[in-house]
Amino acid sequence: MMSTETPMERPTDSELHAYLDGELDQADVTALEGWLAGHPEDAAKVHAFKLQKIQMHQLYDAHLDAAVPDSVTELFKDPEPRQWLPGWRQIAAGIALLIIGGATGWGVTQYGDGGANQAPENQFVRRALDAHVVYAHDTNQPVELRSTEQKRLINWLSDRLGHKLMTPDLAGKGFHLIGGRLVNDQNMPAALFMYEDKVGKRVTLYVRAGMVGGNTKFRFIAEHGMVAFYWTNGPLTYALTGEMPRNALLMLAQMIHDDISAASS
């Protein structure tokens, strides 16, 4: 399908889905990841596919064993399939998409026009929420560099963002740094730091530069059990996301803010 010996053609959506589902061999994985590293628009598409997959599992896994209503079962027992059945299936599929869009709250414009009608900081925090959904629930490789390489991690991400970064200390609230990764934020580099407590609860700190005129006050957004606090400090804008009560996350955000302010003073 793919070759590392000849220039690679743009992967199809089917190949991107196969990559996410673990259906490619190692050579194809290596070739595709090389392509994604140089083509942020396709990397963003993979990100969107992965997010959609996670959200569908979150929405429907709890109902996999639910009994099918008799009224639906009867439709498929009809010995003479009715002519309207294919159309009914199409309508049902459309209803399912509407339910998914309405229930998740992310909306089509999140990946359609990129949320062009939203304020820049609203777009920023929603991308931080997306990143949390994708990476905080990843049991395989949630971070690119572990906390055991903290100095290398900080230097690498600081160099990419063009500003000196730090990893705030949250040990006072029971969270330790796992590590971090570089993420794509509308073709701008962003850093994602991940923390975990002793029971495995994770919070992520999303950081990027270039949000000129950002609000220095804490603001928050809540989405489906997730809460994010976001603010600007100097040239960098931050978003802390977690699945916990608002007040608990606010205390962590205040610790981070105080650590960053003390380090920059």
FENGIJO-V101272 format. One line per field, one symbol per residue. ss: DSSP state (@ for helix, = for strand, . for the rest). psi: psi as a letter, one per 20 degrees, with the letter a starting at -180 (. if undefined). A space follows every 50 residues. Layout:
ss: ???
psi: ???
This chain:
ss: ............@@@@@@@@.....@@@@@@@@@@@@@.@@@@@@@@@@@ @@@@@@@@@@@@@......@@@@@@.........@@@@@@@@@@@@@@@@ @@@@...@@@.........@@@@@@@@@@@@@@@@@........==@@@@ @@@@@@@@@@@.........@@@..==========..=========.... .========.........=====..========..=======...@@@@@ @@@@@@@@@@@@@@.
psi: gqpihqppqpqrhhhghhghjkjqrhghgggghhghhjnhhhhhgggggg gggghhghhihijhjqqpqhhgghhiiohnpqhigghhhggggggghggg ghhhjhqhihjfjjkhiqqghhgghhhggghggghhjoigmhqgpriilg gggggghgghijqprroqojhhjjpqpgbrrpqpnljqpqqoppqqaijj pqqqopprrjmpkqpiqprqqpoliqpppqrpociqpqppprnrqghghh hghhggggggghhi.
